Amino acid sequence: MTSSEVDSFVVAFKEVQAIDQEYVAQIQQTSDAAEIQTLEEEAQIKKAAAVDATSGIDVARYVEIMTIAQNDPDVSAVIVEKLEK
């Protein structure tokens, strides 16, 4: 994994987090199961589009880096450091 891939991951991660926050708020405001499912599907589509729109990364590589970060404390530390900048 290159430094530029990590940088791209961080940019995409921030976008994904923003979308998550937006949709969590909407989902919490409804009790309709069908509406919740629709909102969750919309969020997934927007998150994938946000990752794909980020230069230097695609959804598959984003998922790979996320998995690596969850299992490798050193990689996770680098990502957290970049997220905090």
C-alpha positions as protocol buffer text, in pm:
chain_id: "A"
residue {
  index: 1
  type: MET
  ca { x: 0 y: 0 z: 0 }
}
residue {
  index: 2
  type: THR
  ca { x: 143 y: 334 z: -105 }
}
residue {
  index: 3
  type: SER
  ca { x: 132 y: 664 z: 80 }
}
residue {
  index: 4
  type: SER
  ca { x: -85 y: 811 z: -196 }
}
residue {
  index: 5
  type: GLU
  ca { x: -332 y: 522 z: -157 }
}
residue {
  index: 6
  type: VAL
  ca { x: -353 y: 597 z: 214 }
}
residue {
  index: 7
  type: ASP
  ca { x: -409 y: 966 z: 136 }
}
residue {
  index: 8
  type: SER
  ca { x: -687 y: 875 z: -109 }
}
residue {
  index: 9
  type: PHE
  ca { x: -837 y: 636 z: 146 }
}
residue {
  index: 10
  type: VAL
  ca { x: -845 y: 914 z: 408 }
}
residue {
  index: 11
  type: VAL
  ca { x: -1021 y: 1153 z: 169 }
}
residue {
  index: 12
  type: ALA
  ca { x: -1277 y: 885 z: 78 }
}
residue {
  index: 13
  type: PHE
  ca { x: -1320 y: 781 z: 443 }
}
residue {
  index: 14
  type: LYS
  ca { x: -1409 y: 1137 z: 541 }
}
residue {
  index: 15
  type: GLU
  ca { x: -1671 y: 1149 z: 265 }
}
residue {
  index: 16
  type: VAL
  ca { x: -1814 y: 812 z: 370 }
}
residue {
  index: 17
  type: GLN
  ca { x: -1833 y: 927 z: 733 }
}
residue {
  index: 18
  type: ALA
  ca { x: -2020 y: 1244 z: 633 }
}
residue {
  index: 19
  type: ILE
  ca { x: -2272 y: 1039 z: 435 }
}
residue {
  index: 20
  type: ASP
  ca { x: -2312 y: 797 z: 728 }
}
residue {
  index: 21
  type: GLN
  ca { x: -2383 y: 1085 z: 966 }
}
residue {
  index: 22
  type: GLU
  ca { x: -2640 y: 1232 z: 730 }
}
residue {
  index: 23
  type: TYR
  ca { x: -2825 y: 904 z: 687 }
}
residue {
  index: 24
  type: VAL
  ca { x: -2805 y: 790 z: 1049 }
}
residue {
  index: 25
  type: ALA
  ca { x: -2991 y: 1106 z: 1146 }
}
residue {
  index: 26
  type: GLN
  ca { x: -3261 y: 1036 z: 886 }
}
residue {
  index: 27
  type: ILE
  ca { x: -3290 y: 668 z: 981 }
}
residue {
  index: 28
  type: GLN
  ca { x: -3328 y: 754 z: 1350 }
}
residue {
  index: 29
  type: GLN
  ca { x: -3623 y: 978 z: 1265 }
}
residue {
  index: 30
  type: THR
  ca { x: -3833 y: 700 z: 1115 }
}
residue {
  index: 31
  type: SER
  ca { x: -3975 y: 373 z: 1237 }
}
residue {
  index: 32
  type: ASP
  ca { x: -4097 y: 259 z: 895 }
}
residue {
  index: 33
  type: ALA
  ca { x: -3895 y: -52 z: 803 }
}
residue {
  index: 34
  type: ALA
  ca { x: -3936 y: 4 z: 428 }
}
residue {
  index: 35
  type: GLU
  ca { x: -3818 y: 364 z: 458 }
}
residue {
  index: 36
  type: ILE
  ca { x: -3521 y: 256 z: 671 }
}
residue {
  index: 37
  type: GLN
  ca { x: -3423 y: 1 z: 406 }
}
residue {
  index: 38
  type: THR
  ca { x: -3457 y: 261 z: 131 }
}
residue {
  index: 39
  type: LEU
  ca { x: -3242 y: 509 z: 324 }
}
residue {
  index: 40
  type: GLU
  ca { x: -2978 y: 242 z: 393 }
}
residue {
  index: 41
  type: GLU
  ca { x: -2966 y: 151 z: 23 }
}
residue {
  index: 42
  type: GLU
  ca { x: -2937 y: 518 z: -76 }
}
residue {
  index: 43
  type: ALA
  ca { x: -2653 y: 563 z: 173 }
}
residue {
  index: 44
  type: GLN
  ca { x: -2465 y: 262 z: 32 }
}
residue {
  index: 45
  type: ILE
  ca { x: -2499 y: 395 z: -322 }
}
residue {
  index: 46
  type: LYS
  ca { x: -2381 y: 743 z: -219 }
}
residue {
  index: 47
  type: LYS
  ca { x: -2087 y: 602 z: -22 }
}
residue {
  index: 48
  type: ALA
  ca { x: -1975 y: 387 z: -315 }
}
residue {
  index: 49
  type: ALA
  ca { x: -2007 y: 686 z: -549 }
}
residue {
  index: 50
  type: ALA
  ca { x: -1806 y: 903 z: -311 }
}
residue {
  index: 51
  type: VAL
  ca { x: -1526 y: 647 z: -299 }
}
residue {
  index: 52
  type: ASP
  ca { x: -1527 y: 605 z: -677 }
}
residue {
  index: 53
  type: ALA
  ca { x: -1517 y: 984 z: -719 }
}
residue {
  index: 54
  type: THR
  ca { x: -1202 y: 1003 z: -506 }
}
residue {
  index: 55
  type: SER
  ca { x: -886 y: 1013 z: -713 }
}
residue {
  index: 56
  type: GLY
  ca { x: -651 y: 719 z: -664 }
}
residue {
  index: 57
  type: ILE
  ca { x: -891 y: 469 z: -509 }
}
residue {
  index: 58
  type: ASP
  ca { x: -1190 y: 254 z: -598 }
}
residue {
  index: 59
  type: VAL
  ca { x: -1441 y: 69 z: -381 }
}
residue {
  index: 60
  type: ALA
  ca { x: -1252 y: -262 z: -392 }
}
residue {
  index: 61
  type: ARG
  ca { x: -924 y: -102 z: -281 }
}
residue {
  index: 62
  type: TYR
  ca { x: -1107 y: 105 z: -18 }
}
residue {
  index: 63
  type: VAL
  ca { x: -1249 y: -214 z: 133 }
}
residue {
  index: 64
  type: GLU
  ca { x: -905 y: -380 z: 119 }
}
residue {
  index: 65
  type: ILE
  ca { x: -741 y: -90 z: 301 }
}
residue {
  index: 66
  type: MET
  ca { x: -1021 y: -80 z: 559 }
}
residue {
  index: 67
  type: THR
  ca { x: -971 y: -452 z: 625 }
}
residue {
  index: 68
  type: ILE
  ca { x: -594 y: -411 z: 654 }
}
residue {
  index: 69
  type: ALA
  ca { x: -638 y: -119 z: 894 }
}
residue {
  index: 70
  type: GLN
  ca { x: -874 y: -320 z: 1113 }
}
residue {
  index: 71
  type: ASN
  ca { x: -616 y: -598 z: 1144 }
}
residue {
  index: 72
  type: ASP
  ca { x: -287 y: -405 z: 1147 }
}
residue {
  index: 73
  type: PRO
  ca { x: -238 y: -153 z: 1428 }
}
residue {
  index: 74
  type: ASP
  ca { x: 51 y: 16 z: 1245 }
}
residue {
  index: 75
  type: VAL
  ca { x: -160 y: 85 z: 936 }
}
residue {
  index: 76
  type: SER
  ca { x: -448 y: 195 z: 1155 }
}
residue {
  index: 77
  type: ALA
  ca { x: -220 y: 440 z: 1339 }
}
residue {
  index: 78
  type: VAL
  ca { x: -102 y: 594 z: 1012 }
}
residue {
  index: 79
  type: ILE
  ca { x: -461 y: 638 z: 894 }
}
residue {
  index: 80
  type: VAL
  ca { x: -575 y: 787 z: 1225 }
}
residue {
  index: 81
  type: GLU
  ca { x: -283 y: 1030 z: 1219 }
}
residue {
  index: 82
  type: LYS
  ca { x: -378 y: 1145 z: 869 }
}
residue {
  index: 83
  type: LEU
  ca { x: -746 y: 1172 z: 965 }
}
residue {
  index: 84
  type: GLU
  ca { x: -656 y: 1403 z: 1251 }
}
residue {
  index: 85
  type: LYS
  ca { x: -470 y: 1649 z: 1026 }
}
